[in-house]
């Protein structure tokens, strides 16, 4: 259990733009998922997540303490994987919160990488003006706050945002704390605080119980951490 808390595979019903309600599973990412990720690669920016090495992230999850990679996959009725909708890798730090300087109470779960399938991105050649499955990024970030709470970090999650209007708007719409520009990476750093946890968990519960249909807010196309 490298992260310190288990992430049990759980079924969730997502809504696809053309297929309607579909069964999906959120669980630790596997190497089989990366076969599906390779299907994304031709549609990914080579200077963005097209260059990310998810094999390293999955290997860390299997072998190193404090790491976890998460996949959201759609499945067919016979249980065979149908499509990979999103991936996230997180890293636990017992003393890494920017906003909590209290010794012994500054643990945080940091999102290293976050990405959704090209067809789920509003400006992708795959989406043709409409995204197949919305709210994938929202679901994964909310899940990260739940994992943070289980670790005793009180829902603290840290993530760096690229300086694109779309990505910044996504995190701002989550109504979490915008700390400011990181002088080392020049990215904008966001952090969820304990006061954000109830709303994030409520949003996660809503998505698990009643995934919204085609209309909704924009999701981030891709996000890399520090």
C-alpha positions in Angstrom: 0.0 0.0 0.0 2.5 2.7 -1.2 0.2 5.7 -0.6 -0.8 4.6 2.9 -4.5 4.3 2.2 -6.2 1.8 -0.1 -8.1 2.9 -3.2 -10.6 0.2 -3.9 -11.9 -0.2 -7.4 -15.4 1.4 -7.5 -18.0 1.6 -10.2 -19.4 4.9 -11.3 -21.9 5.7 -14.1 -20.5 8.5 -16.4 -22.5 10.1 -19.2 -21.0 10.0 -22.7 -22.1 12.6 -25.2 -23.2 10.0 -27.8 -23.4 6.7 -25.8 -25.4 8.1 -22.9 -24.9 6.6 -19.4 -22.0 4.2 -19.3 -20.4 2.1 -16.7 -16.9 3.2 -15.6 -14.4 2.2 -12.9 -12.1 4.3 -10.9 -9.1 2.4 -9.5 -5.3 2.4 -9.3 -3.9 2.7 -12.8 -2.3 -0.4 -14.4 0.0 -1.0 -17.3 -3.0 -2.2 -19.2 -4.4 1.3 -18.9 -1.3 2.6 -20.5 -2.1 0.6 -23.7 -5.2 2.7 -23.9 -3.2 5.8 -23.1 -1.0 5.1 -26.2 -4.2 5.6 -28.2 -4.3 9.2 -27.0 -0.7 9.9 -28.0 -1.3 10.9 -31.7 -3.7 13.6 -30.5 -1.6 15.0 -27.6 0.7 18.0 -27.8 4.3 16.7 -28.1 5.4 19.5 -25.8 2.7 18.7 -23.2 1.3 15.5 -21.9 2.3 13.7 -25.1 5.7 13.6 -23.5 4.7 12.4 -20.1 5.9 9.0 -19.0 3.0 7.3 -17.2 4.9 4.1 -16.9 7.2 5.8 -14.4 4.1 7.0 -12.4 2.5 3.5 -12.4 5.8 2.0 -11.4 6.2 4.4 -8.5 2.7 3.5 -7.3 3.7 -0.2 -7.2 7.0 0.2 -5.5 7.5 3.5 -3.7 5.8 4.8 -0.5 3.6 7.8 -0.9 2.7 7.5 -4.6 -0.6 6.5 -6.3 -1.7 6.7 -10.0 -5.5 6.6 -10.6 -7.4 5.7 -13.7 -11.0 6.3 -14.7 -11.9 3.8 -17.4 -15.2 3.0 -19.2 -16.0 -0.7 -19.4 -18.3 -2.8 -21.6 -21.0 -4.9 -20.1 -18.7 -7.9 -20.2 -16.2 -6.0 -18.1 -13.6 -5.5 -20.9 -12.0 -2.1 -20.9 -13.5 0.2 -23.4 -11.8 3.5 -23.1 -9.5 5.4 -20.7 -11.2 8.7 -19.7 -8.7 10.2 -17.3 -5.4 9.6 -15.4 -4.0 11.3 -12.2 -0.8 10.7 -10.2 -0.5 11.9 -6.6 2.3 12.1 -4.1 1.9 12.3 -0.3 3.9 14.8 1.8 3.7 14.9 5.6 4.9 18.4 5.7 4.4 20.2 2.4 1.4 22.5 2.7 2.1 26.1 1.7 -0.9 27.4 3.6 -0.5 25.5 6.8 2.8 26.2 8.6 1.7 24.5 11.8 4.3 21.8 12.6 2.8 18.4 12.4 -0.3 19.6 10.7 0.9 20.5 7.2 0.5 17.3 5.3 -0.7 17.5 1.8 -1.4 15.3 -1.2 0.2 16.8 -4.3 -1.1 16.2 -7.8 1.9 15.5 -10.0 0.0 14.8 -13.3 -3.6 15.1 -14.3 -5.0 14.5 -17.8 -8.2 13.5 -19.5 -8.7 11.8 -22.9 -8.4 14.0 -26.0 -12.1 13.5 -26.8 -13.0 14.9 -23.4 -11.1 18.2 -24.1 -13.1 21.2 -25.5 -10.4 22.2 -28.0 -9.2 18.8 -29.2 -9.5 17.6 -32.8 -11.2 14.6 -31.3 -14.0 16.5 -29.6 -15.2 18.5 -32.7 -16.6 21.2 -30.5 -18.2 18.8 -28.0 -16.6 16.7 -25.3 -17.5 13.0 -24.9 -17.4 12.8 -21.1 -17.4 16.0 -19.0 -16.2 16.5 -15.4 -13.4 14.0 -15.5 -10.9 16.5 -14.1 -13.4 17.7 -11.5 -14.0 14.1 -10.4 -10.3 13.3 -10.1 -9.4 16.4 -8.1 -12.3 15.8 -5.7 -11.2 12.3 -5.3 -7.7 13.6 -4.4 -9.3 15.6 -1.5 -11.0 12.4 -0.3 -7.7 10.6 -0.3 -6.0 13.5 1.4 -8.7 13.3 4.2 -8.1 9.6 4.6 -4.4 10.2 5.0 -5.1 12.7 7.8 -4.3 15.7 5.7 -7.7 17.3 6.2 -8.4 17.5 2.4 -5.3 19.5 1.6 -4.4 19.0 -2.1 -1.7 21.0 -4.0 -1.5 21.4 -7.7 0.3 23.7 -10.2 -1.6 25.1 -13.1 -0.3 26.0 -16.5 -0.7 29.7 -17.5 -3.6 29.0 -20.0 -6.9 30.7 -19.5 -8.8 27.5 -19.8 -6.8 25.6 -17.1 -6.7 28.6 -14.7 -10.5 29.0 -15.1 -11.0 25.3 -14.3 -9.2 25.6 -10.9 -10.7 29.0 -10.1 -14.2 27.5 -10.8 -13.4 24.9 -8.2 -13.3 27.8 -5.7 -10.1 26.6 -4.1 -7.3 28.9 -2.9 -5.1 30.4 -5.6 -1.8 30.9 -3.8 0.0 32.6 -6.7 2.9 32.1 -9.1 5.6 29.7 -8.0 8.9 31.5 -8.6 10.7 28.2 -9.3 8.3 26.9 -12.0 6.5 30.1 -13.0 3.3 28.1 -12.8 0.3 29.1 -10.7 -0.1 27.1 -7.5 -3.5 26.2 -6.1 -4.2 24.5 -2.8 -7.4 23.1 -1.2 -7.8 23.9 2.5 -9.7 22.0 5.1 -12.6 24.5 4.7 -12.9 23.4 1.1 -13.3 19.7 2.0 -17.1 19.5 2.6 -17.9 21.1 -0.8 -15.3 18.9 -2.6 -16.7 15.7 -1.0 -20.3 16.8 -1.8 -19.3 17.4 -5.4 -17.6 13.9 -5.5 -20.7 12.3 -4.1 -22.9 14.1 -6.7 -20.7 12.8 -9.5 -20.7 9.3 -8.1 -24.5 9.3 -7.8 -25.7 11.4 -10.7 -23.0 12.2 -13.3 -24.2 15.3 -15.3 -25.0 15.2 -19.0 -23.5 17.0 -21.9 -24.0 20.6 -20.6 -21.4 21.8 -18.1 -18.2 23.7 -17.3 -14.9 23.3 -19.1 -12.4 20.7 -17.8 -8.6 21.2 -17.9 -7.0 19.6 -21.0 -3.8 18.6 -19.3 -2.0 19.5 -16.1 1.6 18.9 -15.0 2.9 19.5 -11.5 6.0 21.2 -10.4 
